[in-house]
Amino acid sequence: MKLWLKIFLLNILLVLCLGILVGLAIRNVVIDAIRNELTIQGVSIAGNFADRIAVATLLEDRYDLEEATRELMNTEHNIEYVFITGQEGQILLHTFPDGHPPEMLTWNPVVGGQSPAIRLLDTERGLIREIGIRIFDGMSPELHVGLNEERLAPTLAKIRNVVMAIMALVLGIGCVLSLTLSRHVTKPLEILVAFTHSLSRGEFGRRIQVNARNEVGELAETFNMLSVKLKESREKTEETYRQMLQAEKLTALGRLSAGLAHEIRNPLTSIKALFQAFRNQPEVNREDIEMVLVAVNQMDELVTKFLGFARSENFQSSEIYPNAILKQILRLVQFQLKNQQIEAVLELAKLPPLKGDSAMIRQALLNLVMNAIEAMPAGGQLTMSSRRLEDQVEISIRDTGGGIPEAIRHKVFDPFFTTKTEGTGLGLGIVYNIAQLHNGTVSFVTGPAGTTFTLKLAVHP
C-alpha cells in the first residue's frame, strides 16, 4: 500500500473518530439541556397546579379535583398522568383509565423535605419524567405529574440529522484536506525514492529539486551531494582503472616478451653455435642439419602456440556440443591412458548446444586433459564430467595426481610459467584466453587427492 494512501486513511479515521465523539458530545449536551428545560417546566406546572387544588385537596372535593385535572390535561398535552394523595396517603384522584397500578406510590415517593422529587421512569409508553411535590409544606398530601418525553423525539431526530450532516461535511472536508496533505507530504518522498532507484542504476551526477524547507528538503540536498560525489568517485575510479589496465597491459607485454625471448634464446644459441662451427669447418654432416631443424621446429612451435595465445581475430562462431567434444578427446588420448594405466570416467549430463568456436573449445579441453594425464605419471583416474547450472554449462576435468603446490597456484594461468622441463607454459594461458573469449570462466580446486579444473560457458537462448 502506498504511503500517501496510508496517511490518507489514517487521517480519515482520525477525522471520523473525532467527528463521532464531537457529535455525540453535542447531542448529549443538547438533550440534557432540553430535559433540564422540560424538568423546570414540569416543576412549574406541578407547583401552579398544586396551588390550584390546595383547597379541594384539604376538603377532599373530588369534583373540584377532577375539573381542575381535566383542565390541566387539556392544556398541557405532554402530561401522561396525574395522581393526588390525601392526608392519610390514600389516593384521592388519578387519571389512569383502567385503574392505577398497585405499585404506583413507590415510583417516586416524596421523602422528608425533598420536594420536588424528580425521577425518570422507563415504561411501556416510553420515558416518563415524574415530578412529585407536597401540596402543603409539612403535610402528607402529594401531587404527582408524569410528563411524556416523546415530544423530544422530533427534536432528537432533528439534532441527529444536524449532527450527521455536520459529520458528513467534516468528513468531506477532512477527505479533501487529508488527500491534499498526504500528497503534499509523500510527493517529495516519491521523488526521493525514484532518485535512489536511478542512483542504484548508476545514473550518478543527477540532481533533484524538492521545494521544501524541512527535513525532506535537507534529505534531498544530501542526496544531490551524494550523487555528485558518486559521479566524481566513479570518474576517478574509471581513470584509475584505465591507468591500472594500461599498466597491466604493459606489464603483461613485458612478461610475454621476456618469456618469448627466453624460450627462443635456447634454440637460437644452438643454431648460432652450429653456424659458428660451420664457419670454421664448412663440412656439414646429417646430424648437424638435424639439430638445426629441431631448433627451428622448436621456435616454430613456440611461435604458433604464442599466436594461439595472443590472437583472437580468428574466432568462428558455430554450435558446440561439449559432450561430443569430450568423447572425441577421450578417443584421442586412449593410447596415453593405456600406457600410464589411467582409468577414464565419463559423467555427462544432457546439455543444450552452445554458441562459440568449436576448435577453440576442443583445444582448451584437450589442454586440460593433457595436463591431467601428465599429473598422473604413475596411473590414477581421469574423470570428465558435465552438467547444466541454470544459464551456464559446467565442464570439469578431474585427476587423482598430487595436486598443485600452494606456492605456485596463483601463477598457473600466467603465460610462460611452467614446472615442466620441456613445456612452454602457454597451455593454461590459452585455456584462460579461450574462456574469456566465450564470456566464460576457468577455475580449479586442488589438494593432495588431486586437481579439478572447471570450465564454465554461458548458455545462449
ZAGURO-803246 format. One line per 4 residues: number of its first residue (from 1); for each residue x, y, z of N, C-alpha, C. Coordinates in steps of 0.02 Angstrom, whole numbers, always signed. Each point is the difference from the previous one (the first is absolute). Layout:
BEGIN
NUM> X/Y/Z/X/Y/Z/X/Y/Z; ...
END
This chain:
BEGIN
1> +43/-59/+0/-43/+59/+0/+44/+62/+0; -17/+48/-42/+38/+61/-5/-2/+40/+65; +55/+37/+13/+5/+38/+61/-53/+54/+3; -13/+33/-57/-50/+54/+1/-69/-27/+15
5> -15/-61/-23/-64/-30/+14/-6/-18/+75; +54/-23/+29/-1/-15/+72/-12/+64/+41; +35/+53/-18/-10/+64/+35/-72/+24/-9; -25/-6/-62/-69/+22/-14/-50/-39/+42
9> +6/-66/+1/-47/-41/+39/+6/+14/+75; +61/+11/+24/+10/+15/+71/-33/+66/+18; +9/+50/-43/-32/+65/+14/-76/-5/-2; -26/-39/-48/-72/-9/-4/-26/-34/+62
13> +36/-51/+25/-20/-35/+60/-1/+48/+60; +52/+42/+5/+3/+48/+55/-58/+50/-5; -12/+26/-60/-55/+47/-10/-66/-32/+17; -10/-62/-22/-63/-35/+14/-10/-11/+74
17> +53/-21/+35/-5/-11/+72/-15/+65/+37; +37/+53/-19/-12/+65/+33/-70/+25/-16; -23/-10/-62/-68/+22/-17/-52/-36/+40; +9/-66/+9/-48/-39/+39/-1/+23/+73
21> +61/+10/+27/+4/+22/+71/-32/+68/+9; +17/+46/-46/-29/+68/+6/-75/-1/-10; -23/-40/-50/-72/-5/-12/-38/-28/+60; +28/-53/+30/-32/-28/+59/+0/+49/+58
25> +56/+37/+7/+3/+49/+55/-52/+55/-10; -5/+24/-62/-50/+53/-13/-71/-27/+12; -12/-61/-24/-67/-30/+9/-17/-6/+73; +48/-26/+39/-14/-9/+72/-12/+67/+35
29> +42/+49/-18/-9/+66/+32/-68/+30/-17; -20/-5/-64/-64/+29/-19/-58/-38/+33; +4/-67/+0/-54/-40/+31/-5/+15/+75; +58/+5/+34/-2/+16/+71/-30/+69/+12
33> +17/+48/-44/-29/+67/+8/-76/-1/-10; -23/-37/-51/-72/-4/-12/-36/-35/+58; +30/-52/+26/-31/-36/+57/-1/+43/+62; +53/+37/+11/-1/+46/+57/-55/+52/-7
37> -6/+25/-64/-53/+49/-12/-69/-32/+11; -7/-62/-22/-64/-35/+11/-13/-11/+74; +52/-15/+38/-8/-10/+72/-22/+65/+34; +33/+54/-19/-19/+65/+29/-72/+17/-17
41> -18/-14/-63/-69/+13/-20/-49/-43/+39; +19/-65/+10/-43/-45/+37/-8/+21/+73; +55/+22/+30/-3/+23/+70/-45/+61/+5; +4/+44/-50/-43/+60/+1/-74/-18/-7
45> -13/-48/-47/-69/-22/-10/-27/-32/+64; +43/-44/+31/-23/-34/+61/-12/+50/+57; +44/+50/+6/-8/+50/+53/-63/+41/-9; -13/+23/-61/-61/+39/-13/-63/-42/+11
49> +4/-64/-22/-58/-42/+8/-13/-17/+74; +55/-6/+38/-8/-13/+72/-35/+59/+34; +18/+61/-18/-35/+58/+28/-73/+0/-20; -12/-23/-62/-70/+0/-24/-44/-49/+39
53> +28/-57/+20/-42/-52/+32/+11/-4/+75; +34/+48/+29/+16/-5/+71/-63/-6/+43; -49/+45/-11/-61/+0/+40/-40/-63/-12; -8/-20/-64/-38/-60/-16/+31/-62/+30
57> +67/+1/+6/+34/-58/+30/-15/-4/+75; +0/+58/+34/-16/+0/+72/-71/-23/+12; -43/+23/-44/-71/-18/+8/-15/-68/-32; +48/-27/-33/-9/-63/-36/-60/+5/-47
61> -2/+58/-35/-54/+14/-47/+19/-32/-67; -25/-60/-11/+18/-38/-59/-23/+34/-64; -58/+32/+4/-27/+32/-60/+47/+56/-23; +19/+42/+48/+44/+56/-18/+68/-25/-24
65> +24/-54/+32/+64/-29/-22/-5/-26/-71; -55/-33/-17/-7/-27/-68/-5/+56/-51; -36/+54/+17/-6/+56/-47/+68/+32/-13; +36/+11/+56/+66/+32/-7/+47/-45/-40
69> -2/-65/+12/+44/-47/-36/-17/-2/-74; -67/+0/-15/-21/-2/-70/+26/+62/-37; -5/+58/+33/+24/+61/-32/+76/-5/-12; +36/-27/+50/+72/-6/-8/+19/-46/-58
73> -35/-58/-5/+16/-47/-53/-16/+28/-68; -54/+41/-4/-17/+31/-65/+49/+54/-19; +30/+30/+51/+46/+56/-14/+70/-25/-17; +25/-46/+40/+67/-26/-8/-4/-70/-32
77> +16/-5/-63/-10/-63/-37/+54/-52/+13; +54/+21/+30/+54/-49/+11/-5/-32/+69; -54/+14/+37/-9/-33/+65/-30/-68/-11; +34/-52/+23/-21/-68/-9/-51/-21/+53
81> +12/+20/+62/-47/-18/+53/+8/+49/+58; -49/+1/+44/+0/+40/+61/-33/-42/+55; +29/-1/+58/-36/-29/+57/+16/+41/+63; -51/+0/+45/+4/+42/+61/-14/-45/+59
85> +38/+8/+54/-11/-38/+62/-25/+47/+54; -36/-29/+46/-29/+40/+54/+42/+1/+63; -33/+23/+54/+35/+8/+63/+22/-67/+29; -37/-51/-13/+16/-66/+26/+40/-42/-49
89> +20/+30/-55/+38/-36/-51/-43/-37/-49; -67/+9/+8/-44/-33/-48/-1/+38/-65; -19/-34/-53/-3/+31/-66/-66/+35/-7; +5/+65/-9/-61/+39/-9/-22/+1/-73
93> +50/+0/-45/-18/+6/-71/+58/-26/-42; -17/-32/-57/+51/-21/-48/-31/+2/-69; +40/+2/-51/-25/+5/-68/+12/-64/-40; +16/-55/+32/+9/-63/-35/-68/-28/-20
97> -14/-11/-63/-67/-21/-21/-19/-70/+24; +47/-44/+9/-15/-69/+19/+18/-15/+72; +2/+51/+42/+20/-9/+69/+75/+11/+8; +18/+22/+60/+70/+17/+9/+41/-62/+15
101> +63/-1/-20/+44/-56/+16/+9/-7/+75; +4/-60/+26/+4/-9/+73/+63/+29/+31; +54/+2/-39/+64/+24/+29/+11/+73/-17; -52/+35/-18/+6/+69/-23/+32/+45/+53
105> -17/-10/+65/+24/+44/+53/+75/-9/+12; +29/-54/-26/+72/-12/+10/+43/+26/-57; -31/+26/-52/+39/+22/-57/+47/+58/+17; -29/+49/+32/+39/+61/+14/-24/+32/+64
109> +9/-32/+57/-27/+28/+63/+37/+63/+20; -36/+47/+29/+30/+62/+25/+20/-14/+73; +64/-5/+11/+25/-20/+66/+23/+62/+37; -25/+7/+61/+22/+55/+43/-14/+68/-31
113> +52/+40/+2/-8/+68/-28/+22/+4/-72; +11/-58/-32/+22/+0/-69/-59/+11/-47; -12/+63/-15/-55/+18/-44/+25/+56/-45; -4/-5/-64/-32/-56/-37/+47/-60/-6
117> -29/-60/-9/+37/-61/-15/-8/-15/-74; +57/-7/-34/-1/-8/-74/+34/-67/-16; -34/-38/-44/+28/-65/-19/-22/-17/-71; +47/-30/-38/-15/-21/-69/-19/-73/+1
121> -60/-14/-24/-27/-68/+0/-1/-28/-70; +21/-63/-7/-1/-34/-65/-60/-46/+0; -52/+19/-37/-63/-36/+1/-15/-27/-70; -56/-36/-4/-20/-27/-65/-19/+55/-49
125> -19/+58/+26/-19/+56/-42/+59/+46/-15; +60/-22/+20/+60/+40/-13/+26/+30/+64; +45/+48/-7/+30/+33/+57/-49/+51/+30; -11/-6/+66/-44/+46/+36/+41/+35/+54
129> -1/+65/-1/+34/+38/+52/-53/+20/+52; +4/-32/+57/-50/+12/+52/+26/+52/+49; -46/+47/+16/+16/+53/+49/-50/-5/+57; +26/-12/+59/-43/-6/+60/+15/+57/+48
133> -52/+35/+23/+9/+55/+49/-52/-6/+54; +16/+28/+57/-49/+4/+54/-44/+62/-11; -64/-12/+5/-46/+56/-12/+6/+53/+56; +12/-24/+62/+9/+45/+57/+65/-19/+34
137> +40/+49/+17/+62/-14/+36/-15/-31/+68; +31/-55/+15/-8/-33/+64/-61/-44/+4; -38/-8/-54/-60/-41/+2/+7/-56/-52; -39/-52/+5/+6/-61/-40/-26/+5/-71
141> -53/+38/-16/-27/-1/-68/+54/+15/-53; +0/-42/-53/+50/+5/-53/-34/+5/-68; +34/+34/-45/-22/+4/-69/+56/-29/-44; -19/-48/-43/+49/-31/-45/-23/+12/-72
145> +45/+28/-39/-15/+14/-70/+52/-37/-44; -24/-40/-47/+45/-36/-45/+3/+33/-68; +58/+23/-19/+9/+34/-65/+30/-49/-50; -33/-9/-57/+24/-45/-52/+54/+35/-41
149> +57/-33/-6/+56/+30/-37/-2/-16/-74; -55/-29/-24/-5/-15/-71/+4/+62/-43; -20/+56/+29/+3/+61/-40/+72/+21/-15; +47/-32/+37/+70/+13/-16/+23/-36/-63
153> -38/-51/-21/+21/-41/-57/+13/+41/-63; -47/+44/-20/+14/+41/-60/+62/+44/+9; +6/+27/+60/+59/+42/+12/+64/-40/-4; -2/-61/+30/+59/-44/-2/+15/-21/-72
157> -53/-12/-39/+11/-19/-70/+33/+57/-38; -23/+62/+13/+31/+58/-33/+73/+7/+21; +12/-10/+65/+69/+5/+24/+43/-54/-33; -27/-61/-4/+37/-54/-32/+15/+16/-73
161> -49/+27/-35/+10/+17/-71/+53/+55/-7; -5/+50/+45/+49/+54/-4/+70/-25/+15; +5/-43/+52/+66/-27/+18/+28/-42/-58; -43/-41/-31/+24/-41/-55/+21/+42/-60
165> -39/+54/-12/+19/+45/-55/+67/+33/+14; +9/+22/+64/+64/+31/+18/+57/-50/-7; -14/-62/+23/+52/-52/-6/+17/-14/-73; -51/-3/-42/+13/-12/-71/+40/+57/-31
169> -18/+63/+20/+37/+57/-25/+72/-1/+23; +8/-15/+65/+68/-2/+28/+40/-56/-33; -33/-58/-12/+34/-56/-31/+20/+17/-72; -44/+34/-36/+16/+20/-68/+59/+48/-2
173> -3/+51/+45/+56/+47/+3/+63/-35/+22; -8/-47/+48/+58/-38/+24/+31/-42/-56; -43/-30/-42/+26/-40/-56/+42/+43/-48; -27/+59/-16/+36/+44/-45/+66/+22/+30
177> -4/+22/+64/+61/+23/+33/+50/-56/+9; -25/-60/+19/+44/-56/+10/+34/-21/-64; -39/-1/-55/+30/-18/-65/+53/+51/-20; -17/+64/+9/+48/+52/-18/+62/-5/+43
181> -11/-9/+66/+58/-5/+45/+43/-61/-14; -33/-58/-11/+39/-61/-12/+40/+6/-65; -30/+28/-53/+37/+8/-62/+55/+51/+7; -13/+52/+40/+51/+51/+11/+59/-28/+38
185> -14/-45/+48/+53/-29/+40/+38/-54/-38; -37/-42/-36/+32/-59/-31/+29/+13/-70; -23/+53/-33/+27/+12/-67/+75/+11/+0; +27/+41/+46/+74/+5/+3/+33/-66/+15
189> -32/-41/+43/+29/-65/+16/+1/-46/-62; -54/+4/-40/-1/-40/-62/+55/+22/-48; +12/+65/-2/+55/+26/-42/+66/-27/+25; +9/-1/+67/+62/-25/+28/+9/-75/-14
193> -55/-38/+5/+4/-72/-14/+20/-12/-72; -32/+36/-46/+18/-7/-71/+73/+19/-12; +23/+51/+37/+69/+22/-7/+48/-54/+25; -17/-33/+56/+43/-54/+26/+2/-58/-49
197> -56/-14/-35/+0/-53/-50/+47/+18/-58; +0/+64/-19/+46/+20/-54/+73/-6/+23; +12/+15/+64/+68/-8/+26/+21/-73/+0; -48/-44/+18/+16/-72/+1/+15/-25/-71
201> -27/+33/-51/+16/-19/-69/+65/+32/-25; +32/+38/+42/+64/+30/-19/-6/+67/-34; -59/+32/+3/-10/+65/-32/+22/+54/+48; +66/+7/+9/+27/+48/+47/+5/+69/-33
205> +2/+52/+42/+7/+68/-24/-65/+37/-8; -57/-36/+3/-65/+34/-6/-16/+37/+64; -46/+48/-7/-23/+38/+58/-76/+2/+0; -29/+6/+58/-72/+5/+6/-18/+66/+34
209> -59/+26/-17/-24/+62/+28/-60/-15/+45; +8/+9/+65/-55/-9/+48/-8/+67/+37; -56/+33/-14/-12/+65/+30/-30/-9/+70; +43/-16/+46/-22/-11/+69/+56/+23/+47
213> -19/+42/+48/+49/+24/+49/-8/-39/+65; +6/-64/-4/-6/-43/+58/+49/-58/-7; -13/-53/+38/+46/-57/-2/+3/-32/-69; -57/+0/-36/-1/-29/-67/+45/+40/-47
217> -3/+67/+6/+43/+41/-41/+74/-12/+16; +15/-7/+64/+70/-15/+19/+21/-68/-27; -45/-48/+3/+16/-66/-26/+12/+2/-76; -42/+39/-36/+10/+7/-72/+67/+31/-16
221> +19/+51/+39/+65/+31/-12/+57/-48/+14; -9/-41/+52/+51/-52/+15/+6/-49/-57; -57/-21/-28/+1/-46/-57/+35/+33/-61; -13/+65/-10/+33/+34/-56/+76/-1/+9
225> +22/+15/+62/+72/-2/+14/+28/-71/-9; -39/-50/+22/+22/-69/-8/+6/-18/-74; -48/+22/-41/+1/-14/-71/+62/+29/-33; +16/+62/+18/+59/+33/-29/+64/-36/+23
229> +2/-16/+65/+60/-34/+26/+9/-69/-34; -56/-35/-9/+5/-65/-33/+24/+6/-72; -24/+52/-35/+23/+10/-68/+75/+14/-1; +23/+45/+45/+71/+15/+3/+40/-62/+18
233> -27/-39/+48/+36/-61/+20/+4/-50/-57; -56/-8/-37/+1/-46/-56/+50/+23/-54; +1/+65/-14/+46/+25/-50/+73/-12/+22; +13/+12/+65/+68/-13/+24/+17/-74/-3
237> -51/-42/+18/+11/-73/-2/+12/-24/-71; -40/+27/-48/+10/-20/-69/+68/+22/-26; +20/+60/+20/+66/+23/-22/+55/-42/+31; -8/-16/+65/+49/-43/+33/+1/-69/-33
241> -60/-25/-17/-3/-66/-32/+34/+1/-68; -12/+54/-38/+32/+5/-65/+77/+1/+7; +23/+38/+51/+72/+2/+11/+27/-69/+20; -39/-33/+45/+22/-67/+21/-2/-49/-57
245> -52/+6/-42/-5/-45/-58/+58/+10/-48; +17/+64/-10/+56/+15/-45/+65/-27/+29; +7/+10/+67/+60/-27/+33/+2/-76/-3; -60/-30/+8/-4/-74/-3/+17/-24/-71
249> -24/+37/-51/+17/-20/-69/+75/+4/-12; +30/+55/+25/+72/+8/-9/+39/-54/+37; -25/-15/+61/+33/-53/+39/-6/-67/-35; -62/-14/-23/-11/-64/-35/+42/-4/-63
253> +4/+57/-36/+40/+1/-61/+74/-14/+16; +23/+30/+55/+69/-12/+21/+12/-72/+18; -48/-31/+36/+8/-70/+19/-1/-45/-62; -47/+15/-46/-4/-39/-61/+65/+6/-40
257> +24/+61/-6/+61/+11/-39/+59/-35/+32; +4/+6/+67/+56/-33/+35/-5/-75/-6; -61/-26/+8/-8/-72/-6/+14/-25/-70; -24/+37/-50/+12/-21/-69/+74/+3/-17
261> +32/+54/+23/+71/+6/-13/+39/-56/+34; -20/-17/+61/+34/-53/+36/-8/-67/-36; -61/-13/-23/-13/-64/-33/+34/-5/-68; +5/+55/-35/+32/-1/-67/+76/-1/+5
265> +27/+26/+57/+73/+6/+6/+35/-68/-2; -31/-51/+31/+34/-65/+3/+11/-30/-70; -55/-7/-42/+14/-27/-67/+43/+46/-42; -4/+67/+9/+43/+45/-37/+73/-9/+20
269> +12/-13/+64/+69/-12/+22/+29/-61/-33; -43/-53/-5/+23/-60/-34/+16/+13/-73; -44/+36/-33/+10/+15/-71/+63/+43/-9; +9/+48/+45/+58/+45/-3/+65/-40/+7
273> -2/-47/+48/+61/-39/+11/+16/-43/-61; -52/-30/-30/+11/-42/-59/+27/+41/-59; -28/+59/-10/+23/+41/-57/+72/+26/+12; +16/+12/+63/+70/+19/+14/+47/-58/-15
277> -25/-60/+15/+41/-59/-17/+4/-9/-76; -55/+14/-35/+1/-4/-74/+51/+48/-30; +6/+59/+32/+47/+50/-26/+72/-25/+4; +14/-33/+55/+68/-26/+8/+9/-66/-36
281> -55/-40/-8/+3/-66/-33/-59/-5/-47; +8/+18/-63/-56/+5/-47/-36/-65/-11; +31/-56/+14/-35/-62/-12/-59/-6/+48; -58/-17/-28/-61/-7/+40/-22/-73/-3
285> -6/-31/+57/-24/-69/+1/-75/-2/+14; -29/-59/-6/-73/-8/+8/-22/+16/+71; +39/-17/+50/-19/+12/+70/-6/+75/+14; +47/+38/-28/-3/+73/+10/-64/+30/-31
289> -17/-24/-60/-60/+25/-33/-62/-18/+42; +0/-62/+27/-57/-20/+41/-6/+44/+62; +56/+18/+29/-2/+43/+59/-29/+69/-17; +21/+27/-58/-26/+65/-21/-76/-4/-12
293> -21/-54/-33/-72/-8/-13/-39/-7/+65; +27/-37/+48/-35/-7/+64/-7/+68/+34; +53/+40/-1/-2/+66/+31/-50/+45/-35; +0/-3/-67/-48/+41/-38/-72/-22/+15
297> -10/-66/+3/-67/-25/+16/-23/+22/+71; +46/+1/+46/-16/+23/+67/-24/+73/-1; +37/+42/-37/-20/+70/-4/-67/+8/-36; -10/-40/-54/-63/+3/-37/-59/-21/+44
301> +8/-53/+39/-53/-23/+45/-14/+52/+53; +54/+30/+26/-8/+51/+52/-39/+60/-27; +20/+23/-61/-34/+58/-29/-73/-17/-15; -13/-61/-24/-69/-20/-14/-43/+1/+63
305> +28/-28/+53/-37/+0/+63/-10/+71/+27; +51/+40/-9/-6/+70/+24/-54/+37/-38; -4/-12/-66/-53/+32/-39/-68/-26/+21; -5/-64/+15/-63/-27/+25/-20/+31/+66
309> +50/+17/+40/-15/+33/+64/-20/+73/-10; +33/+35/-43/-8/+73/-5/-54/+22/-49; -14/-42/-52/-47/+23/-52/-70/-26/+12; -49/+42/-16/-70/-21/+8/-42/+21/-60
313> +32/+26/-53/-40/+23/-56/-26/-57/-43; +25/-61/+11/-22/-57/-39/-60/-35/+32; -33/+33/+45/-57/-30/+35/-56/-13/-50; -23/-63/-4/-53/-20/-45/-56/-31/+40
317> -57/+34/+1/-56/-22/+42/-40/-54/-35; -17/-52/+37/-41/-54/-25/-31/-36/+60; -38/-52/-13/-29/-39/+55/+52/-47/+29; +2/-3/+67/+49/-42/+35/-39/-53/+40
321> +23/-62/-4/-29/-54/+39/+55/-26/+47; +1/+25/+62/+56/-16/+46/+8/-74/+12; -54/-38/+7/+6/-72/+13/+34/-35/-58; -17/+19/-62/+31/-30/-58/+75/+15/-2
325> +18/+61/+18/+71/+19/+0/+38/-41/+52; -29/-10/+60/+33/-41/+51/+10/-72/-24; -49/-27/-34/+7/-69/-25/+55/-4/-53; +5/+51/-43/+52/+2/-51/+69/+2/+33
329> +6/+43/+51/+65/+6/+34/+19/-66/+34; -51/-33/+29/+14/-64/+33/+28/-51/-51; -26/+0/-60/+26/-46/-51/+72/+19/-20; +14/+65/-1/+67/+23/-19/+53/-21/+50
333> -19/+0/+65/+51/-12/+52/-2/-72/+26; -36/-45/-34/-6/-68/+24/+69/-34/+7; +44/+14/-48/+67/-31/+2/+38/+21/+62; +1/+66/+15/+35/+24/+60/-31/-29/+63
337> -67/-4/+2/-33/-27/+60/+20/-73/+11; +3/-37/-54/+16/-71/+6/+73/-9/+22; +45/+39/-28/+70/-6/+18/+13/+18/+73; -36/+50/+25/+11/+23/+69/-47/-33/+49
341> -40/-48/-22/-47/-36/+43/-47/+50/+36; -32/+44/-39/-47/+49/+26/-71/-21/-20; -43/-3/+49/-70/-17/-13/-40/+63/-18; -37/-3/-54/-40/+57/-22/-73/-10/+20
345> -31/+53/+28/-69/-2/+22/-37/+59/-32; -56/-14/-32/-42/+53/-29/-63/+7/+41; -14/+61/+22/-62/+16/+37/-34/+58/-35; -36/-16/-52/-27/+51/-45/-75/+8/+11
349> -22/+61/+7/-72/+16/+5/-24/+26/-67; -65/-1/-9/-28/+25/-62/+8/+76/-3; +33/+24/-54/+15/+71/-6/-29/+28/-65; -18/+65/+2/-21/+32/-62/+61/+20/-42
353> -8/+9/-64/+57/+24/-40/+18/+72/+19; +65/+15/-2/+25/+66/+17/+21/+37/-64; +10/+65/+7/+25/+41/-55/+72/+18/+14; +44/-11/-48/+70/+18/+8/+42/-32/-54
357> +66/+3/+12/+48/-29/-47/+14/-71/+22; -22/-49/-38/+7/-70/+19/+73/-20/+4; +42/+24/-46/+71/-18/+0/+34/+26/+63; -17/+61/+20/+31/+29/+60/-20/-39/+62
361> -64/-18/+6/-23/-37/+59/+34/-69/+1; +7/-31/-59/+34/-66/-3/+73/+7/+23; +33/+55/-22/+69/+11/+20/+6/+11/+75; -47/+40/+28/+2/+13/+72/-10/-64/+41
365> -50/-40/-19/-13/-61/+37/+57/-51/-9; +28/-2/-60/+57/-46/-11/+59/+20/+43; +14/+65/+7/+54/+23/+43/-11/-22/+72; -63/+8/+24/-16/-20/+69/+8/-75/+9
369> -22/-39/-49/+6/-73/+5/+74/-21/-1; +40/+30/-44/+71/-18/-4/+35/+19/+65; -17/+57/+30/+30/+18/+64/-19/-50/+54; -63/-23/-1/-21/-49/+49/+37/-66/-8
373> +11/-22/-63/+37/-62/-12/+72/+7/+23; +32/+57/-14/+68/+11/+21/+7/+4/+76; -56/+17/+35/+2/+4/+73/-4/-69/+32; -12/-54/-40/-6/-68/+27/+48/-46/-36
377> +66/+9/+6/+48/-43/-35/-2/-72/+25; -23/-11/+62/-1/-68/+28/-70/-30/-4; -45/+30/-39/-68/-26/-7/-49/+36/+47; -63/-13/-10/-51/+32/+40/-67/-1/-36
381> -41/+50/+14/-67/+3/-31/-11/+69/-29; -22/+1/-63/-17/+62/-34/-76/+2/-7; -31/+52/+28/-73/+7/-2/-18/+62/-40; -39/-10/-53/-25/+56/-41/-75/+3/+10
385> -25/+56/+26/-71/+7/+16/-28/+64/-27; -65/+1/-8/-35/+60/-24/-68/+3/+34; -25/+61/+9/-67/+10/+29/-25/+69/-16; -65/+9/+7/-34/+64/-15/-14/+36/+66
389> +21/+62/+4/-13/+42/+59/-36/+63/-22; -68/-1/+3/-41/+57/-20/+20/+24/-69; +33/+58/-6/+17/+27/-66/+73/-13/-18; +30/-52/+30/+69/-16/-15/+8/-76/-8
393> +52/-18/-37/+21/-70/-6/+68/-6/+35; +7/-51/+42/+62/-10/+37/+33/-64/-23; +63/+5/-23/+39/-57/-23/+60/-7/+47; +8/-59/+30/+53/-10/+50/+46/-56/-23
397> +66/+11/+10/+52/-51/-13/+35/-12/+68; -7/-62/+26/+27/-15/+67/+52/-55/-5; +57/+11/+33/+52/-52/+3/+11/-19/+73; +37/-55/+9/+17/-24/+68/+75/+5/+12
401> +29/+53/-29/+72/+10/+9/+15/+30/+68; +59/+27/+7/+22/+27/+65/-23/+70/+14; -35/+32/-46/-23/+68/+11/+52/+52/-19; -21/+63/+1/+44/+56/-17/+28/+30/+64
405> +65/+9/+7/+28/+30/+61/-30/+69/+13; -10/+15/+63/-32/+64/+18/+41/+59/-23; +65/-6/-1/+42/+58/-17/-8/+23/-72; -23/-44/-44/-4/+19/-71/-72/+2/-26
409> -49/-8/+44/-69/-2/-23/-22/+65/-33; +25/+56/+23/-20/+64/-29/+33/+14/-67; +47/-44/-21/+36/+12/-62/-20/-47/-57; -47/-47/+13/-12/-53/-49/-26/+27/-66
413> -35/+57/+0/-26/+27/-63/+46/+52/-31; +58/+13/+32/+47/+49/-28/+33/-30/-62; +7/+40/-53/+35/-25/-61/+74/-14/+14; +24/-54/-29/+70/-21/+4/+20/-24/+69
417> -49/-8/+46/+16/-30/+64/-12/-75/-5; +51/-40/+16/-6/-72/-2/+49/-32/+48; -18/-59/+25/+46/-39/+43/+29/-58/-39; -17/-5/-64/+24/-56/-41/+65/+20/-34
421> +43/-48/-8/+65/+14/-32/-7/+15/-74; -52/-28/-33/-7/+9/-72/-64/+39/-17; -32/+34/+46/-61/+36/-13/+11/+72/-18; -48/+30/-34/+4/+71/-18/-36/+44/+50
425> -45/-28/+40/-37/+39/+49/-57/+39/-29; -21/-18/-61/-56/+36/-32/-65/-39/+1; +0/-61/+22/-60/-42/-3/-59/+28/+39; +10/+11/+65/-55/+27/+42/-15/+72/-17
429> +50/+38/-22/-13/+68/-23/-46/+1/-60; +10/-48/-46/-45/-5/-58/-71/-18/+23; -5/-47/+48/-66/-19/+26/-35/+61/+31; +38/+39/+37/-29/+60/+31/-25/+50/-52
433> +41/+11/-52/-21/+46/-53/-62/-24/-37; -2/-66/-14/-58/-27/-35/-63/+8/+42; +5/-11/+66/-58/+9/+44/-23/+73/-1; +48/+47/+0/-18/+71/-2/-34/+18/-65
437> +25/-28/-56/-30/+14/-66/-73/-24/-4; -16/-52/+39/-68/-27/+0/-42/+25/+59; +22/+56/+31/-35/+28/+58/-10/-52/+55; +50/-42/+7/-3/-52/+52/+56/+9/+50
441> +9/-51/+42/+52/+2/+51/+33/-69/+4; +61/+0/+24/+34/-63/+15/+30/+7/+70; -9/-51/+40/+24/+1/+69/+23/-70/+19; +31/-6/+58/+24/-66/+21/-4/-6/+76
445> -6/-62/+22/+3/-18/+70/+51/-56/+6; +48/+8/+45/+54/-48/+4/+14/-20/+72; +30/-57/+8/+17/-26/+65/+42/-63/-7; +17/-32/+56/+41/-62/-4/-33/-56/-39
449> -68/+0/-3/-35/-54/-35/-8/+13/-74; +23/+58/-25/-5/+13/-71/-23/+71/-14; -11/+14/-65/-18/+68/-22/-60/-6/-48; -45/+49/+6/-58/+4/-45/-1/+68/-33
453> +5/+2/-66/-8/+61/-38/-71/+3/-27; -32/+58/+7/-70/+8/-20/-5/+57/-50; -29/-15/-57/-13/+50/-52/-75/+13/-2; -19/+63/+11/-71/+19/-1/-13/+44/-61
457> -50/-19/-39/-19/+37/-60/-74/+18/+4; -17/+58/-26/-69/+25/+2/-43/-36/-52; -62/-13/+20/-50/-28/-46/-37/+56/-32; +3/+9/-65/-35/+55/-34/-66/-26/-26
461> -56/+39/+12/-65/-22/-25/-3/-1/-75
END
